[in-house]
Each structure stands twice: as C-alpha cells, then as structure tokens.
C-alpha cells in the first residue's frame, strides 16, 4: 500500500557538489554499494548514541544560517552479519564539524541474542541490535550491530548535510509516553538517527510485529519522538530552508520521494514493522538514481516507512 501525504514542487537549479567521499562506501541506488567486513580491533564499547537520553537539552542548539544550499553527499550503506565489538561494526562518515547526519535506511534482522559459545576469548558479544548514526572523536559514524551473532544480517544507510544550523541534542524513545525533541519553528525539521532492539535475548520484542513503530512528528508547537508497540529509536533536528513530499509506504512498494535540483537531501521520519528476515534488503530504504536525479523510497514484507526531502 502506498500513502502520499504532501507534495510540493521541489526547487532546483543548483549544481551538485560532493559533501564527502567515504572509503569503502558508495551511492545507494537499486542494490547500491555496501560494506561487509570483519576485524578484531576493539570499537565503540559504550553506546554514545544513548548518552543524551537523560539530558534535558531538547532546545539546546547550534545557531546558524540555512540560506546556503546543502551540499549533496553520498548515501552510505553498511551491511553486518557479526556482533563482536570490532571497528568493522561502523564506518567513518567524515568530520562532525559543520555536518549533521541522519538515517536513510534500515534492513534485515533486529533480533537480540544471548550470544554463542566458542567466540574470541576476552570479547563480550552484544545481545542487542542497532542501526545508528552518532558522533565520536570529532567524526560522524554509521554503526550496524547485529544482535544474534554470526550470520544474522543487518543493514543501515546514512545521509549527511553540510549544516549544523539549529542542530538539537539527540533524544530517544523506547515505549511509553512520547518524548519532546524540540520546540517547533518554521525552519526546524527532525529525522531519525537510530533504530534498535534494546530488549535482552530472553524478551526480544522490539520490532517483532507489524504494529511496532518509532516516529518523529510536529504538532505545530513541539517536535516529538514516539510510536506504538515495542520499538526503540532516536532522533535529532536541524533547521532547513524548506521541505516537501512527506511520503509514506506500507508493504511491498516503491515511490518517488523527491527530485534533486542540486541541493536536496532526504531522510527517514518513521520506521515500523517486523524486522526478523535474515536479508540485508528486507527493510525500508531511501535510494538515489543519479541518472534521473531522483530519490526513491521503498518498503518490503509488510514494513512501514515515512520520509521527507529537504534543502
């Protein structure tokens, strides 16, 4: 089922400029370019994406102008089928100076697990699963951490823009009451930065049913993150010059999300459904067709998704 909400004529006319080139990554279009590698170097042991959860900083922001056009950057995809705490669980998206990154795709198996015997001595298996973009050491990172050990496939896609104007602290929701992200303004837009299964293996309920969803929205006064069922996610906001074509899909469907006149980016505003299929491509994704200059959004296997383009 396809659900179209709002469509405006996109602006264009600005030349494409590259935001960054990331080693071992590429533009995601169709099947896209992916990374699936392993090493044994210890990586991000503590989940810095969650450190802002308890801080009351929803309205703390970087003040800046949005009159310049956003540079167009690659959609970066990472596939992982292991969960040892190694540097291969993440890919470097580039500097965090003057840059903000969001999620543009999630696919595969979000199951958690108790781990398996016979793993590398001295390493602790993660029992939760997550796809998130976060900052550490002055860089943006895309992390994909499978929760069920070797063989469980999980995929994530990130996009970045060359702006921190109005950038807010990341906030998370994990069931219960909605969480305030920021005060609504005419320029502010908010997008997902993390989708995860925080349940231990003996519970493992997050994103196990079609009704499980995490979403960001504005009621005109505030921006919120919330959802339904058993789900966990995070989001942050930035100021934009404008946005258009807030679209949504349910089931096996694809829609054109927006035209890129040179300064347009698109990101996810909700993710829902059962993420238990052991396939990198079973999920929700924003892709870009460079030949047509258009963004597309797709969903599979009864999953739901909403996204929006902005400049």
Secondary structure, DSSP 8 states (H G I E B T S, - for coil): -EEE-------------B----TT----STT----------B---S-GGGTTTT---TT-EE-----S---B---EEEEE---SSBGGGEEEEEE-TT-EEEEEEEEEB-------SS--TT-----SEEEEEEEETTEEEEEEE-SS-TT--EEEEEEEES--TTEE--EEE-SSS-EEEEE--SSEEEEEEEEEE-S-TTT--TT-STT-EEEEEE-SSEEEEEEESS-EEEEEEEE-S-EEEEEEEESSEEEEEEE-SSS-EEEEEEEES--B-S-TTSEEEEEEETTTTEEEEEE-TT-EEEEEEE-
